[in-house]
Amino acid sequence: MRSAAPRGTHAHAPRQRGSRRTKPGGDPRNVAGDFVGGGGTALSAPLIPLLILAALLAVAWRQDRWGTWAVGGLTLLAILFAVAGAQEPILWRTLQAAPFGPFSGLVVVLSAGGFILSLLMLVFGILGLIERARA
């Protein structure tokens, strides 16, 4: 007896909820759309937070109040990037599948590197805010 799988799906494949644009995990055939559309990719933040990061970096060099606000914004972005990087599904799936090959190892190294860089950005943001408060 055949299973009552919806038309266009396989009986053994799990059903994914949501539209093509919002389904969890994204579509591997649409990485550029995920990057620009706001969802990000497995190894990159979405375009909008990266543009905000670039704008805040440009203003953070100033020694006035605007620069201090920019350093505070960078510190908040660091928290956001660290939390998002720690929850990245591809990292946890890869770690659970150990032992893994060279490509999977590269994914782990890049994901861990991004998480470490986010933490460094957080530490240096806090140090920068303390230095600006003393000045």
Order of alpha helices (4+ residues) and beta strands (2+ residues): alpha-alpha-alpha-alpha-alpha
